[in-house]
Amino acid sequence: MAARIAQTTGAEHTAILGLGVYRPVRVVTNDEVAGPINSSDEWIRTRSGIKTRRFASDDETIHTMSVAAARGAIESAGVDVDQVDCVIVATSTHLQLTPAAGPRIATELGMNGAAAFDIMAGCAGFCHGLALASDLVRAGTSKNVLVIGVEKLTDTVNPADRSTAFLFADGAGAVIVGPSEEPGIGPTVWGSDGTQHHAIRQDKNWIEFFREIDEKGLDAVRPYLAMEGTAVFRWAAHSLEKVCRDAIDRAGLSTDDLDAMIPHQANGRIIDIMARVLKLPENCVLADDIEETGNTSAASIPLAMEALLRQGRSKPGDTALLIAFGAGLSYAAQVVTLPDWR
C-alpha cells in the first residue's frame, strides 16, 4: 500500500493586511515629454488623462523602490519581517533575466530563507500576485505573503515613440496578504488572450538585437516596448465588462455593494468606459491616479489604492473591485477589502 502523503491547510479567509508605496522623486510634466514626440500637453491630456508622471533616477531601481514600498506595507500590516515567508514580485522591467529580483529584495528586507520569485503578467501582474498570495495562505503553504508590483518603464520606452513615451512611468506598490477572520480577498477571475500577443510587446527579442549588433555595430537599435494603442483600447472596451461582472458575482456581491473601483491605470478613456458600462453607483469612487502618476503597469493598482486612501476618498474597510489587463494579453480581477495603509 502506498504511503499516504500529508496535506496542509491554512487560513479559511485572507485579506490585505497592509499597504506601502514608493513614488520616484522626479515629477515629469507633459510639456517635458511632448517635444520628442511632436505633441502637446493638451493632446496628451485628451488622449490619456495624464497630467504628470514620475521618472526614476539611476539610484531608484527595481530593488530600491521595491524595498521602500515593502517596508511601508510591513509596517502598516503590523507584522514582523520574520513573519513574512514568501515574496512575490510582479514586474516586466527587471532587465536581468536571472536571478529574479525577489530573493535579493527579501534579503535586503532582512528575511531569512523566505521563498521569493518574480512573475510577469504585464500590467495584470499585481492582481495575479494577489491571487497567488491568497491561495498560498489559504492552502497553508505560507503564513504571510509580500506582493510587490514594481516597474521602471523608463528603461524600456523609446522617448521618441509617439504611442508609448507619454504613457509610461515608474513606481512601486506592495501589500501584505495574510489570514483574516473575515473574507477580505474575493475569488479571482483571470485569463489570457494570446491572439492579441502583438498588441503590447517588446519590438525585438534579445537574440535579434545581438545579431543586429554584429551586423551594424553602434548603429544597432536596442529593443523597446511597443504598443498598438487602438488594438488595446478596442480589446479592453469589448472584453473587460464580463471579467468585472464575473469577479463581482463570484464575490457574492453586486455593483451596488462597491465603495470603490480601482482599475489598472492604463488610460483615462478606458477607465471612464469601464465605469460607464458597469453602471457604478454614484457613491462608488473611481481611482484616477493616472492623472498624477501615469501608467506604471504592475505597480499601478497598489499606487492608485494608496492615493484613494491618502486623499480620504476611500477608507480602510471599504469594498473595492480591482481589475487589470496588459501584455499577453493577460487580465485578472478580484474584489477586496481596502487595508490600513499608514
Summary of the structure (lengths in Angstrom):
residues: 342
radius of gyration: 19.8
end to end distance: 54.7
largest distance: 73.9
contacts: 1262
relative contact order: 0.19
helix: 40%
strand: 24%
